[in-house]
Amino acid sequence: MAPRREEKRGARGLLAGVIVGAALVAVGGVGFVVVSGGDDEAASPSVPKGAAPQASSTPSAPAKLGVLTDVDPSQARDQELNAVAVAGQTVVAAGGEADPAGYRTQFLVSNDAGRTWKAAAVDKAAGARPKTVVGSAGAWLALGDAGGKPAAWSSRDGVRWKAAGAEAFTAQDRVSAVAASPGGLVAVGTEGKDPVLWTSPDGTRWERKNAEQLKLPGSSGSLQLTQLVLDGNEISLHGTRVKHPDRRSPNKRPVGWRSVDGGRTWSKADAPPRAAAAPRPPKVKWPKGKRLGGAAALGDGQSVLVGTSMDGQDADALLVLRDAEGRETVIDLAQVPAS
């Protein structure tokens, strides 16, 4: 029996209250098609029966996540994808779904630059909503919200995620990079205008160092840490220092620091050349009814976009691959296999 209208409103309200190089398939003409997330079907995309590719560069006709079907099918479900990150060939999209029973965390992962997808295994998936995700080889970290309190998850491969202690994080934190070392994980980011560094031996227990504790020499002004390099016990940080950010033309300068004792003391270091910066995804504006959650560059002008469609009575997650010409391919999430 179809869910009643009032049940759908209840699910939508719960979702709002909980509030955190790709091988693209060639598509003829301007527009997009829906393709399967499974390994066998991804190589031969097809348009759903009775439908034709829309002459538009914007996504529509989303499908429910087939990996989240362990609830009563008569209940309305709101689904979303809020963030996406790329590290080499691995792509991770973070989100989940809400219904009257609660919210369930979900990570989707691709190990072939977005060609095929599957659901990641999530430990303690109930109740927390991921908002951001960052990753590198051997290290992934996601931050979110659980009933107004910070939530965190970590992973070594993007395929298996575990809940992390969130005591070291605040609602104002923004993690910009994470990296793995033989001794554990290191992450950097900001709290407002100030730098923050986190370390963890296992991805579960995290220790936080704020600007006062870090004592980065010459770090006056607003500081944005964007790059992190680990080499044994040596840590290199790079970013941008912004002086007078309220002015029309603020003073921006690349900066860098180096620690040879695991982050206890720091010295100034040369900033990397501008060419070392990661490629940025293109600016994309989706039409009314579609919310863009995040975008990440895949290389060669290609990118992956995630978000939410609010066209129906309940919300649907969107996972879209975009080629260098702006043509978009919507992944059929109903066909994404479970972990």
N, C-alpha and C positions, 0 to 999 in steps of 0.2 A: 504494500500500500504506500502511496506517495506520501512524503512527510507533509504535515499541515503547515500552512503559511506562518502561523505563530511560532512553530518550532524553528523555522528558518530564521525568523527575527531573533530568536533567543540565541542561536548559534552565532549570528553576526555580532550581537552585543557582547557575547563572551569573548570573541576574538579581539574586539576593540578594547575590552577591559583588561585582557591579559598583557597587552602591550607594556624588542632587539632585532702553436700553429694547429688549427683544427681542419679536419678533412670534411668540409661541408659538401652536402649532396648538391649537385648542379640542378638548378631549377630554371626551366624555360620561362622567359618573360619576367615581368616585375611582379613580385608578390611572394608568397610563401606556401609551403605545404606542411602537413602534419606527418611526422615520421615516427616510427617505433623506437623505443628505447632499448629493445633487446638486441643481442648480438646478431641473431640470424636475420632479423628483419630490417636492421638499420641500413643495410646496403641497398635495399630496394624500397625507397619511400613511395608512398601512395597517398592519394587523396581519399578521405572517407567516402564510402558509397553515397551517391546522391548529392555530393558536394563538389564544387570546383574551386581551384585556387582563386583567392580573392585578388583583384587587381589593386593591391594596396601594400605598402611596406610596413604595415602595422599588424601586430598579432591579434588573432581572435580564435574562436572555437577551441578554447582550452579543454583539456580532459582532466578528470579527477585522478589523483595519484592512486594507481592501482596498488601501490605498496602499503597503503594505509586503509586496509579494509577489515581490520579486526574489531569493528564496532557494529552496532545494530544498523543495517542498511536503511532502515526506515527513518533514522535520524539525519537531519540536515548537517552537513559538514562544511565549514569554511576552511579553505586551504590557501597557503601562501608560501612564497619563496622570497626571503628578505635580503640575501647577500650571496655573493659568489666570489671565488678566488681561484687563481691558476698558479700552479707550480710545476714547470716542465710540462709533461703530458697529462698530469693529474688536475682535474677540475672538480671543485666541491661547491655545491649549492646548499644553502642552509635555510630552513623554514620549518613548517609543520602544519598542523590542522587543529581546529577547535570544533567541538560540538558540546551539547549540554553536559556531557560527562567530564569535560576538561580539555586541556591542551596537550598534544603529543608532539615532541620534537622530532624532526626528520632531517637527515643529511642525505643528499644524492651525490654520487661520485661517478666520475668518468676517468678511466685510466688511459684513454686514447684521444685526448684533446677534444672531447665532446662528441665523438662519433657514436659511442654507445654509453648507456647509463645503467646504474643499479642503485638500490637503496643501501645505505651504509648501516652497519649495526650500531645501535645507540644504547648505551647503558643508562638506566634511569631516565627514560625519555619523557616521562609525564611531568607536566606542569610548568616547563620553562620554554621560553621563546627566543631562539637565537636571532641576533640583529646584525652581527658582523662576523666575518671569518677571514683569517689570513693563513698562509701556508708557505712552506718551502720543503726541500727534500728532507724527509724524515721528521717533519714537525708541522703540526697544524693546531690552531687555537681559535675557538669561537667564543664570543661574549654575547650575553643576552640578558633577559629579564625574567624573573619568576615572582609574580605577585608584587612588583615594585622593588624587589631586591635583586642585586646582580646575580647572574648565573654564568657559568663557564664550562666549556668542554675542551678536551684535548685529544689529539690523535697522532700517531706516528706515521700513518699511511693514508689518511683520509677515508679509509674503508671501515675502520673500527674506532668508535668514539666512546669516551668515558667522561662522566661528569667530574669536573674538577672543583676543588674547594674555591669558593668565590670570595673568601674573606679578604684576599689581597687586591680585589677589584672594587671600583666604585661605578656609579651610574654615569659619571662624567668621563670615564676612561675611554680612550680610543687607541686600540692596538694597531700599529702600522706594519710590524714585521715580527716574525718568529723564526727561530733557527734551532737546529739540533746539534748537540755535541756529545762526546762520550760521557760527559758528566750530567746530561739532562737537557732541558730546554731553556732557552732565553728568549724573552720578548721585549720589545720596546714600543713606546707610544707616548701619548700625552694625556694629561688631565688639565683641561682648559688650555692655558698657554705654557704649561710647565712639562718638562720631560719626565717620563717614568720608565723604569726598567724592572722586569720581573724575571725571576729565575726559579726553576723547578727541577728536582732530581728525577721526577717520574711523570710529570704532566698532571698530577693530582694535587700535590701540595705546592703552593706558590708563595714566594717571598717577594715583597714589593720594596722598591727603593724610589722615593720621590726626589724632586730636584734638590732639596736641602741635603738629603742623604747621599746623593750621587756626587755632588760637588764638582760638576763639570767645569773646568776652567774656561773663563770667557763666554759663559752661556747666558749673559744678560739679554733681556728682551724676550719676545715670544719665540719659542723654539719648537720646531716640528722635526721629530726624528723619523726618518723614512727608510733607512737601510741599516742592516745588521749583518755582520760577518763574524763567524766564529772560527778559530783555529786553535784547537786544544784549549788552553786556559786563557788565550788571548781573545779579546772582544773588541771589535771596531764598530763605531757608531757614526753614521753620517746623516745629515739632514739640512735644514734651512733655518737660519736665524733671521727673525723679522724684527727690525727696529721701527718704532713709530707706526704700528699696524693700523692706526686710526687715520693716518694721512692718506690723501688721494694716491700718492705714489710712495708706498712704504719701502724702506731699505731692506732688501732681501740679499742674504749672502750665504753661500754653501759653507758648511762647517763640518768638522769631524773630530772624533776623539778615539783614543786607544787605551785599553787596559790590558796589562800583562799578568794581573793577579785575580782574574775572575770577576772583575768589576768593583774591587775594593777601592782602588785609586785610578785616576785618569790623567792623561796628558793630551794636549792638542795633537791632531793628526791632519794630514792633507785630506781635503774632501775629494771624492771620486770625480772624474770628468762627467760632464753632463750626458755624454753618450751612454754612460753606464746605467742610467735610469731605466726602469722597466717601461715598456710601451703602455700608453694609456688607451683605454677604450674610447670610441667616439661618443660624442654627446648625442643622446637619443631622447626624443620627446614622444611619448606614447599618447594616444588620444584619450579623451574623457572616458572614464570607466576602466582604464588600465593604469595600474600603479607600478612604476619601475622601482624594483627593490635594489638592484645593483647591476653592475656591468664589469667585465674583466676582459682584457685583451688576450687573444690567443696567438698573435703573431700574423704577419703578412696581411695586416688590415682586417683580420677576422676577429670576432668577439663573441662572447656569450652573455646573454641578458636574462635576468630573472625578475619576477614580479608577481602581480596579482590582478586578475580580471574581476571586476565588480559588476559585470553586465547582467548576470542572472540574479536570482533571489538569494543565492549564497555565493561566496567567493571561491575562485578557482586559481590554482597556482599556474604560473607561466614560466616555461623554460625555452629560450629562443636562441638559435645560432644565427649570427649575422655575418655575411660575407663582405669582402672588400667593396662590393658595389652597392651595399645596403640592402640586399635581398635577405629576407628572414625566413628561417625554417623553424617551425614550432615542434618541439619534441612531444610526442604523445605519451604523457605521463601515466596513462592507464596501462601502458605496456611495459613500464619500467619494472624489472623483476626485483623481488625482495632480496635481502642480503643472505 
